[in-house]
Amino acid sequence: MKTRDDEPIAFIDLAAQQRRIRPRIDAAIARVLDHGVYIMGPEVKIFEGELSAFSGAKHVISCANGTDAIAMALMAKDFGPGDAVFVPSFTFAATAEAVAWLGATPVFVDSFADTFNMDPVSLNQAILLAGRLGLTPRAIIPVDLFGLPADYAAIEAIAGEHGLFVLSDAAQSFGAAYQGRKVGTLGHATTTSFFPAKPLGGYGDGGAIFTEDDDLASILRSLRSHGQGAHKYDYVRIGLNGRLDTIQAAILIEKLAIFADEIEARALVAARYDEALRAHAIVPRRPDALTSVWAQYTIRVPASRREAIIARLKGAGIPTAIYYPMPLHLQAAYRHFPVAGNGLPIAEKIALEVLSLPMHPYLDERAQDHIIAGVVEAMSQG
């Protein structure tokens, strides 16, 4: 894939970031190799402290990956058979997957077409449906899709009315804010992922859980180490092996140090895309008083033309991706679970229209201009 200046465009450019901080990464890894504590070494605690300072969350419990983070939070609240957990259908599988692991029932909720996040009207319908099915409504897991926080004012109001636990799935939004509240302090607990492609990503899997709840934090620390009690071989609950590797913590410490700068750079790219593309495609909406970390920049194009547009962009050396081509409620593994209302028409519609463009902090203006010109040209063709 080449630009008109014969330079490749990366969809997510981890190599450029690595060039910026490679000496610091090398030194961080070398320190771990020198002390040899590869599991739960000192860097893990340091990283948790820095995440707490960055987000404002009282407790941060790192873990092996973002899916484990969701599962651990649900395990800590004793979710199981007969419990209904309300999740969006237009998202990655991990959110519903963790619910199903525990024998609880994911109930699928529709999304907004402009922000791609959970629709509170559909959420209310899902809660009514759960009651009719004899399930006990227990929790809501809003997903902050593509880097933008969900509508927490509406969601938290619904949760308060029904006594529901709110677990924010911030796998894509860590570093963003909702009406002055930083991601990590939304809901009763927040989970995130450090998968390499995430805005704050390691060089392997990793995740974390954020909460203000002292008791919940204590249970989570036990769960991630096989239900450990007073010592390594004292088991007070059924847990899992959910620990973050020390090397990943060391790498993420260095990445967190430049994260604020990278968030700003992502916002500048998104602003240029917005300005140049809004007359040619449906660009994502960012409500007032919300910030996004732009994990993805996702436009909507006519479903009948999407494949042709992708092909034209590929021919111009512009990589694209589709997040997500099929909502979860239509997937073979999940289609037997309940669906709010009379179906999820918006989730089904946007899955056929979404198209994500290259987005990362190291996308220079020349590359941006080439991408913008390519999209405009592709959209103008029949």
C-alpha positions in Angstrom: 0.0 0.0 0.0 1.6 3.3 -1.1 0.7 6.9 -0.9 1.2 9.2 -3.9 4.6 9.9 -2.4 5.4 6.2 -2.4 5.2 5.9 1.4 3.0 3.3 3.0 0.0 4.3 5.1 -0.5 2.2 8.3 -4.0 1.8 9.6 -2.5 1.9 13.1 1.2 2.8 13.2 2.7 1.1 16.3 6.2 1.2 14.6 6.2 5.0 14.6 5.3 5.1 18.3 8.0 2.6 19.0 10.6 4.7 17.2 9.7 7.6 19.5 10.2 5.7 22.8 12.3 2.6 21.8 15.3 3.5 24.1 12.9 3.9 27.1 11.1 0.6 26.2 14.4 -1.2 25.9 15.5 0.1 29.3 12.2 -0.8 30.9 12.4 -4.3 29.7 16.0 -4.6 30.7 15.1 -3.6 34.3 12.6 -6.4 34.4 15.1 -8.9 33.0 17.6 -7.7 35.7 15.3 -8.2 38.7 13.6 -11.3 37.3 10.2 -10.9 38.9 8.2 -11.6 35.7 4.8 -12.0 37.4 3.4 -9.2 39.7 6.8 -7.5 39.8 7.3 -3.9 41.1 6.3 -2.4 37.7 2.8 -3.7 38.1 2.2 -1.7 41.3 3.8 1.3 39.8 1.7 1.1 36.7 -1.5 0.7 38.7 -0.6 3.8 40.7 0.0 5.8 37.5 -3.3 4.7 36.0 -5.0 5.8 39.2 -3.4 9.2 39.1 -4.2 9.6 35.4 -7.9 8.6 35.7 -8.7 9.8 39.2 -10.0 6.3 40.2 -9.3 5.3 43.8 -8.4 1.7 43.0 -6.9 0.2 39.8 -6.5 -3.6 39.5 -4.5 -4.7 36.5 -5.2 -8.0 34.9 -4.3 -10.3 32.0 -6.6 -8.8 29.3 -9.8 -6.8 28.8 -12.1 -9.8 28.7 -10.8 -11.1 32.0 -11.4 -7.6 33.4 -15.1 -7.8 32.6 -15.4 -11.4 33.8 -13.6 -10.6 37.1 -15.9 -7.6 37.8 -19.0 -9.8 37.2 -17.5 -12.7 39.3 -16.9 -10.2 42.1 -20.6 -9.4 42.2 -21.6 -13.1 42.0 -23.4 -13.0 38.7 -24.7 -16.3 37.4 -27.7 -18.3 36.0 -31.0 -16.3 36.0 -29.3 -12.9 36.0 -29.8 -10.6 33.1 -27.0 -8.3 32.0 -27.8 -5.7 29.3 -25.1 -5.3 26.6 -25.0 -3.6 23.2 -25.1 -5.9 20.2 -23.0 -3.6 18.0 -19.6 -4.3 19.6 -16.8 -6.8 20.0 -17.8 -10.2 21.4 -15.9 -10.0 24.7 -18.6 -7.9 26.4 -21.3 -10.6 26.0 -18.9 -13.4 26.1 -17.8 -12.7 29.7 -21.5 -12.6 30.8 -22.2 -16.0 29.1 -19.1 -17.5 30.7 -20.7 -17.1 34.1 -24.0 -18.6 33.1 -25.8 -15.2 33.2 -27.9 -14.1 30.2 -26.7 -11.2 28.0 -29.7 -9.3 26.8 -28.9 -7.3 23.6 -29.6 -3.6 23.3 -29.7 -1.4 20.2 -27.3 1.5 19.5 -27.5 5.1 18.4 -26.7 5.6 14.7 -24.6 8.7 15.2 -22.4 7.8 18.2 -22.6 4.0 17.9 -23.2 3.7 21.6 -26.0 2.1 23.7 -29.5 3.6 23.2 -31.2 4.1 26.6 -34.7 3.7 25.0 -33.7 0.2 23.8 -32.2 -0.4 27.2 -35.5 0.2 28.9 -37.2 -2.2 26.5 -34.6 -4.8 27.4 -35.2 -4.5 31.1 -38.9 -5.0 30.6 -38.2 -8.0 28.4 -35.9 -9.6 31.0 -38.7 -9.3 33.6 -41.2 -11.0 31.2 -38.7 -13.8 30.7 -38.3 -14.4 34.4 -34.8 -13.2 34.5 -33.5 -10.9 37.3 -32.1 -7.6 35.9 -28.7 -7.2 37.5 -26.3 -5.1 35.4 -25.7 -2.8 32.5 -22.5 -2.9 30.5 -22.3 0.2 28.3 -19.5 0.0 25.7 -17.7 3.2 24.9 -17.4 2.4 21.2 -14.5 3.7 19.1 -13.2 5.9 22.0 -16.4 7.9 22.9 -18.1 7.4 26.3 -21.7 6.2 26.2 -24.7 8.2 27.5 -23.9 7.7 31.2 -26.4 10.3 32.5 -29.3 8.4 31.0 -27.8 5.0 31.7 -27.0 5.7 35.3 -30.5 7.1 35.8 -32.0 3.9 34.5 -29.6 1.9 36.6 -30.6 3.8 39.7 -34.3 3.3 39.1 -33.9 -0.5 38.8 -31.0 -1.0 41.2 -28.6 -2.2 38.6 -24.8 -2.4 38.6 -23.1 -0.4 35.9 -19.9 -1.8 34.5 -18.3 0.6 32.0 -16.6 -1.3 29.2 -13.9 1.2 28.3 -11.7 -1.1 26.3 -11.6 1.6 23.5 -12.1 4.8 25.5 -9.5 5.0 28.3 -8.3 8.6 28.3 -11.6 10.1 27.3 -14.0 12.0 29.6 -17.8 12.4 30.0 -19.0 15.8 31.3 -15.8 16.4 33.2 -15.7 12.8 34.6 -12.7 10.8 33.4 -13.1 7.3 32.0 -12.3 5.1 35.0 -14.7 6.9 37.3 -17.9 6.2 35.4 -20.4 3.6 36.6 -19.7 1.4 39.6 -16.6 0.0 38.0 -14.8 0.4 34.7 -12.8 -2.1 32.6 -10.3 -1.5 29.9 -7.9 -3.3 27.6 -4.3 -2.8 26.7 -4.4 -4.9 23.5 -1.7 -3.5 21.2 -4.2 -1.8 18.8 -5.9 0.1 21.7 -5.0 3.8 22.2 -3.0 2.8 25.2 -1.8 -0.7 24.2 1.1 -2.9 25.2 3.1 -5.4 23.2 0.8 -8.2 24.3 -2.4 -8.6 26.2 -3.4 -6.7 29.3 -6.3 -5.1 31.0 -7.4 -3.2 34.2 -10.4 -2.6 36.4 -11.1 0.8 38.0 -13.4 1.4 41.0 -14.0 3.5 44.1 -15.4 0.6 46.0 -12.9 -0.7 48.6 -14.6 -4.1 49.1 -14.9 -4.7 45.4 -11.2 -3.9 44.8 -10.2 -6.3 47.5 -12.3 -9.1 46.0 -10.8 -8.3 42.5 -7.3 -8.6 43.8 -8.1 -12.0 45.2 -9.9 -13.2 42.1 -7.0 -12.4 39.7 -4.7 -14.7 41.7 -6.8 -17.8 41.8 -9.0 -16.6 44.7 -6.0 -16.0 47.0 -6.6 -15.2 50.6 -3.9 -14.4 53.2 -1.1 -16.1 51.2 -0.4 -17.8 47.9 -1.8 -21.2 49.0 -4.8 -19.9 50.9 -7.9 -19.9 48.6 -11.0 -18.1 49.9 -13.0 -18.0 46.6 -12.9 -19.5 43.1 -10.7 -17.2 41.0 -8.7 -17.3 37.8 -5.2 -16.6 36.6 -5.7 -13.0 35.6 -2.4 -11.3 36.4 -0.7 -8.8 34.2 2.9 -9.7 33.2 5.5 -7.4 34.6 7.1 -6.8 31.2 3.8 -5.5 29.9 3.4 -3.2 32.9 6.9 -1.9 32.3 6.1 -1.2 28.6 2.8 0.5 29.5 4.4 2.8 32.0 6.5 4.3 29.2 3.5 4.5 26.9 1.3 6.1 29.5 4.0 8.8 29.8 3.3 10.0 26.3 -0.4 9.1 26.2 -1.9 12.6 26.8 0.2 13.9 23.9 -1.0 11.1 21.7 -4.7 11.7 22.6 -4.3 15.4 21.5 -2.7 14.3 18.2 -5.6 11.8 17.6 -8.1 14.6 18.2 -6.4 16.8 15.6 -6.6 14.1 13.0 -10.3 13.5 13.8 -11.0 17.2 13.5 -9.4 17.4 10.0 -11.4 14.3 9.0 -14.6 15.8 10.3 -14.1 19.1 8.5 -13.1 17.5 5.1 -15.5 14.5 5.0 -18.8 15.7 6.5 -20.1 16.8 3.1 -19.3 13.4 1.6 -20.0 10.7 4.2 -21.8 10.4 7.6 -19.1 11.3 10.1 -19.2 10.3 13.8 -20.9 12.6 16.3 -19.2 13.7 19.5 -21.7 15.2 21.9 -20.9 18.4 23.7 -19.0 18.0 27.0 -17.6 14.6 25.9 -14.1 13.8 24.6 -13.1 10.8 22.6 -9.7 9.1 22.3 -10.6 8.1 18.7 -9.7 4.5 19.0 -11.3 4.3 15.5 -12.5 7.0 13.2 -15.6 5.4 11.7 -17.7 6.9 8.9 -20.9 5.6 7.4 -21.3 5.0 3.7 -24.2 3.5 1.7 -24.3 -0.2 2.3 -24.7 -1.0 -1.4 -21.5 0.9 -2.2 -19.2 0.0 0.8 -17.3 -2.8 -0.9 -16.6 -0.7 -4.0 -15.5 2.2 -1.8 -13.1 -0.1 0.1 -11.7 -1.4 -3.2 -11.1 2.1 -4.5 -9.4 3.1 -1.3 -7.2 0.0 -1.4 -6.2 0.8 -4.9 -5.2 4.3 -3.7 -3.0 2.7 -0.9 -5.5 3.6 1.8 -6.2 0.7 4.3 -9.6 0.5 5.9 -11.4 -1.9 8.4 -15.0 -2.8 9.3 -15.8 -2.7 13.0 -18.2 -4.6 13.2 -19.6 -6.5 10.2 -22.3 -8.4 12.1 -24.0 -7.5 15.4 -23.7 -10.1 18.1 -27.4 -11.0 18.2 -27.1 -12.3 14.6 -24.0 -14.4 15.4 -24.3 -18.1 15.7 -22.9 -18.2 19.2 -25.3 -15.5 20.5 -28.5 -15.6 18.5 -30.4 -17.6 21.1 -30.0 -14.8 23.7 -32.8 -12.2 24.2 -33.1 -9.1 22.0 -34.7 -5.9 23.2 -37.9 -4.6 21.6 -38.9 -5.8 18.2 -35.3 -6.3 17.1 -32.2 -4.1 16.8 -32.7 -2.2 13.5 -30.0 0.4 14.1 -27.3 -2.1 15.0 -28.2 -4.1 11.9 -28.2 -1.0 9.7 -24.9 0.5 10.8 -23.1 -2.8 10.6 -23.7 -2.7 6.9 -22.5 1.0 6.6 -19.6 1.5 8.9 -16.1 2.0 7.5 -13.1 2.9 9.7 -10.2 5.0 8.3 -6.6 5.0 9.4 -6.3 6.7 12.8 -3.2 7.0 15.0 -1.2 9.9 16.6 1.6 9.7 14.0 -0.6 10.2 10.9 1.0 13.3 9.3 -1.0 15.9 7.4 0.3 14.6 4.0 -1.0 11.2 4.8 -4.3 12.7 6.1 -4.7 14.7 2.9 -4.2 11.6 0.8 -6.8 9.7 2.8 -9.3 12.5 2.6 -8.8 12.9 -1.1 -9.2 9.2 -1.6 -12.4 9.1 0.4 -13.9 12.1 -1.4 -13.0 10.6 -4.8 -14.3 7.1 -3.9 -17.6 8.6 -2.5 -18.1 10.7 -5.7 -18.0 7.7 -8.0 -21.1 5.8 -8.8 
